[in-house]
Amino acid sequence: MKLEDQLLELLVTNQNTEKIEKIAKELEMDSNFTFSNDIHKLKGIWKLIWSSSKAPFLNYSSLVDNFQFLDPFNFKGLNLLKPPRLKAIIGIGIVLKLKSINEKKIGIRFTHAGLIGPKIGVKKINALTKIKNEQNGWLDITFLNNDLRICRGDKGSLFVLRKIEDDLLFNGFQEFIESF
């Protein structure tokens, strides 16, 4: 069984932190990700399936979908906590501006945060406010294939994300993010 499959199986059957971190390190050692060669793989919807972070927005919970929408070609993104199985950009969100720092590291600037509501007619209901003291961070992309991404954050957290194929939801993100 490939290491990626072992990691995914472990995440479903046993959330043992030590084993997850061990397999993640093995995958990272064999990774040949570079931003310039693999930018196309980053584009899309990424669902957080495991995190070592204790911060609410960065932690995994089965009660909500924790998505990260990335459009690295336009250097935009969105972190979104939303009700599970709902096919809309609705929930609590943080708008991201992205920049390539080097071949493995992506800079993140958090620009707006708040409630993202439903679209009623042609109007989208939002209660997002500009973050006055903009927060900055970065992610090292330590492993990436077409379905799985492993990252390490600037505060030392390890994140495991799985790519979600949902054109309708990604189109909703692109429509939403145009105004930022």
N, C-alpha and C positions, 0 to 999 in steps of 0.2 A: 504494500500500500504506500502511495506517495505521501510525503510529509504533509502536504497541504490537506490531503484527505484525513490523515491522522489528526491534524489540528482541528478540522471541522467536526470530526466524530467526537473528539474529546470535549469540544465546546457544547455539544448536545448532551453527552452522557455524564460528564463530570467536569465541573468548573474548577478543577484543581489548578491553582495559580502556578505552582512550581512546574508542573508538567507543561502547561500552556506556554510559560515563559521559556522553558527549555526547547520546545519545538520551534517557537518563534525565533529564538537565537540561531538554531540550525538553518532555518529558512533564510534568515538575514545573511548568514555567512556565505550562502550559495547565490545570493541575489546579485544580479547585474543591472539593476534599475539605474537609468539615468534620465533626468528630466527631458533632455533634448531628444532622446530616442523613444521614450515611452509616454510622452505627454498625452497622446491619443487614448491610452489606457486609463488615464486619470479621469477623463471626462465621463460624467454620468452621476448616478445615484449610488451612494455607498451607505450601507446600513451597519451601524455599530453592533457587533455581536459579542465583543468582550473588551473590557478596559480595566487597567489597574488603577485608574483614577477614582478618587472618592468624590470629586466635584459632580453635582447633580447633572449638569449639562454634558459632562464627559464620561458619565458612568452608564453601564448597560443596565437596562431593566426590561423585563418581559411585559411590563404594563404599558409601555409606550414604544413607538418606533422612534429611534434616534437616527436620523438621516443626515448625511452630509452630501449636498448637491455641489458638484464641481464643474465649472466651465473654465478650465485652465487656459484656453485659447483667448478668452476675453478677461481673464484674471478675476473672475467673480465666483462667489460661492455662498452657500447658505447652510447653517446648522439648524435643524428643525426637529423639535420634539413634537410628535403628533399622535393622535389616536391610531391604534393599529388598524390595518386593512382599509383605511379611508383613502380614496384615490384623489386627494386634493391637497393643495398647499395650504394647510390649516394647522395651527398649533402655536407653539412658542418658538420664535426664531431669532437668530443672530445672523446679520448680513456680513459677509466676508469680502475683503479685497485681498487678492493673492499676488505674490510676486516670487519669482524664482531667485533664490539667494545663491544657490550653486546647483550642481547636478543631482543632489539628493535632498536638498533642503528647500522648503517652500515657506516663505514669510506670509503671515496672516495678520491682517489688521481688521479688528472688529469695529464696524461703523454704525450699525443700527441694531436695536434689540426691542423685542416686545411681542405682542399678540398679532398673529396673522389670521384674519378671519376669512369667511367664505366669500365667494363672488355672488353678488345678488344683482341679477341683470347684467349690466356692463360695469358696475362698480364693485371694486374689491374692498372689503372692510379690513382695515389695518389699524393697529395701535402701536406702530413702531416709532421709536424716538431715536434721534441721533445720539450716539454715545459721546458725552461731552469730553471726558478724558479717555480718548481712544485707547483701547487695549491692543497690544501687539503680542504676537507669539510666533512660533515656527513649528513645523513638523519635519522630521527626517522621514522620508519614505524609505523604509529599510527592506521592503519586499513588495513586489507588485506583479501580478499576472492578470489575466482577463477577468478573474472572479474574486480575487482575494488581495487585500492590501494590509500591510503591517506598517505601523508608524510609531515613532517615538516623539513625544512632545517636549517642549522647552522646559517643562517642570518634571521631566523624567518618567511620565506615564507611558505605558505601552497600550496601543490600540490595535484591535483586529476588526477589520471591516470587510463585508461581503458586498459585491456589486449586485445591484437590483436592476433588472431590465424592465423598464416601464416607460414607454414613450409618452404616454398621456401625462404621467406625473412629471417627467423631465420637461416636457413642453410647458406645463404649468409653471415650473421653476423659471424657465427662460422668459416667459411672459412677465412673471412677477419681478425678476431681477433687472429687467430693462430700465426701471425707474431709479436704479441706484448706480 
